[in-house]
Amino acid sequence: MQYRQLGRSGLKVSSLCLGTMNFGSRTTAEESFNILSGAMDAGINFIDTADQYVG
């Protein structure tokens, strides 16, 4: 996994982000935890937890 520095904070975030907008509404809790675990195993530490977007 490639990581990028987040501004001047010193934090490094994965270049890929896991979007979780459908967790809970279209994805069961068990499926959500499996997806999250797989993402973390792959090195993803950037998780978008927004539940909606203004469009």
TACOR-V177120 format. One record per residue. N is the residue number from 0. RES is the residue in one small letter. SS is DSSP state (hx for helix, st for strand, lp for the rest). Layout:
n;res;ss
N;RES;SS
N;RES;SS
This chain:
n;res;ss
0;m;lp
1;q;lp
2;y;st
3;r;st
4;q;st
5;l;lp
6;g;lp
7;r;lp
8;s;lp
9;g;lp
10;l;lp
11;k;st
12;v;st
13;s;st
14;s;lp
15;l;lp
16;c;lp
17;l;st
18;g;st
19;t;lp
20;m;lp
21;n;lp
22;f;st
23;g;lp
24;s;lp
25;r;lp
26;t;st
27;t;lp
28;a;hx
29;e;hx
30;e;hx
31;s;hx
32;f;hx
33;n;hx
34;i;hx
35;l;hx
36;s;hx
37;g;hx
38;a;hx
39;m;hx
40;d;hx
41;a;lp
42;g;lp
43;i;lp
44;n;lp
45;f;lp
46;i;st
47;d;st
48;t;lp
49;a;lp
50;d;lp
51;q;lp
52;y;lp
53;v;lp
54;g;lp
